[in-house]
Amino acid sequence: MSNRMFQSVIHQMQDSVDRTIGIVDDASSIIACSDLSKIGEICENVSLESFLTQSTLISDNYTYKPFGANGRAEYIVFVSGNDREAEKTAGLLSVSLSNIKQYYDEKYDKANFVKNVILDNILSGDIYLKSRELHFNSEVHRVCMLIKLANKTDISVLDVIQNLFPDKNKDFVINISETDIALVKEVKTPLEAKNIEKLAASIVDTLSGEFYIHCTIGIGTVVLGIRDLARSFKEAQIAIDVGRVFDAEKNIVKYNSLGIARIIYQLPTTLCDLFLKEVFKQGSIESLDHETLFTIQKFFENSLNVSETSRKLFVHRNTLVYRLEKIKKLTGLDLREFDDAVVFKVALMVKKYLSNNHKKY
């Protein structure tokens, strides 16, 4: 718990306590006090060890009591005076500050704990021990989203998103970097899981519509148990990276919807280069002009249906057949044949992937 937070609490309490009150840390230094001039002073006769055999200590006309979260003495509260009233006031402050510290630690430590989990900064054996210590519900369904901003901004996007998800015990908004924010969302029902994409769309709309901030959101898979949150987060990262290569127009990308693009993205570039050289003759794929590539795209979109594709392109059926024959002559692949069409589709995606890696083939 930060010293600033302690000072804020003491400042609010001083109006109700007609005495000097303050807090001493484990180094016997005053870190918060209603008398600001005392902050930083050392209480030489007071330490946490002083309370191993007693619950209250009186020294130099001050009454001291220990407090901390979960029954552990971590700090000491003091009240001026050595009378019964000072002892009662110190006792009340000790209980209040213990509860405040426990709430603060659970609220902020949970978020820090989740951040360490998704970033793989905690040993797997310690995950469940820490979750029990924090009273963290580990056996529920959750999904990770990664919100990547197009540019750095002065607006606190973290605060904006936190306001959209106010339940900080179930949903965690975590700052990863200047442009990356993770959202770990609890999913209660299968219906909620289906609406995750709609939820992501509402985030995009809020940021772009109200703050003119453009972003891309990657969505991992829904997982059960805290141990798999790291996998869901990595999937969200992959979704954004793959979407940037193969479908740059989309601002919401689901890992489960990546299909074969996910496999291609994880292949070594040398293997992709070899694949293109085996499938195509040298320079043949570059010989296809923009109109031909657009025709191929529409042909794939219409499930290799010649009649439907020609209708969508507003060209005669024979014109489309002529174009397909031209493609076959240049590449050796007949797109009307399913196997050839699959090979060609994969080859186009591989070339796009290699181009994104600034390679020329």
Secondary structure as GFF3:
##gff-version 3
##sequence-region A 1 361
A	DSSP	alpha_helix	3	13	.	.	.	ID=ss1
A	DSSP	beta_strand	21	24	.	.	.	ID=ss2
A	DSSP	beta_strand	30	33	.	.	.	ID=ss3
A	DSSP	three_ten_helix	36	38	.	.	.	ID=ss4
A	DSSP	three_ten_helix	48	51	.	.	.	ID=ss5
A	DSSP	beta_strand	57	59	.	.	.	ID=ss6
A	DSSP	beta_strand	62	67	.	.	.	ID=ss7
A	DSSP	three_ten_helix	69	71	.	.	.	ID=ss8
A	DSSP	beta_strand	75	80	.	.	.	ID=ss9
A	DSSP	alpha_helix	84	118	.	.	.	ID=ss10
A	DSSP	alpha_helix	124	133	.	.	.	ID=ss11
A	DSSP	beta_strand	141	149	.	.	.	ID=ss12
A	DSSP	alpha_helix	157	164	.	.	.	ID=ss13
A	DSSP	beta_strand	172	175	.	.	.	ID=ss14
A	DSSP	beta_strand	180	186	.	.	.	ID=ss15
A	DSSP	alpha_helix	190	194	.	.	.	ID=ss16
A	DSSP	alpha_helix	196	211	.	.	.	ID=ss17
A	DSSP	beta_strand	215	219	.	.	.	ID=ss18
A	DSSP	beta_strand	223	224	.	.	.	ID=ss19
A	DSSP	three_ten_helix	226	228	.	.	.	ID=ss20
A	DSSP	alpha_helix	229	246	.	.	.	ID=ss21
A	DSSP	beta_strand	252	254	.	.	.	ID=ss22
A	DSSP	three_ten_helix	255	257	.	.	.	ID=ss23
A	DSSP	alpha_helix	260	265	.	.	.	ID=ss24
A	DSSP	alpha_helix	269	279	.	.	.	ID=ss25
A	DSSP	alpha_helix	290	301	.	.	.	ID=ss26
A	DSSP	alpha_helix	306	313	.	.	.	ID=ss27
A	DSSP	alpha_helix	317	331	.	.	.	ID=ss28
A	DSSP	alpha_helix	338	356	.	.	.	ID=ss29
###
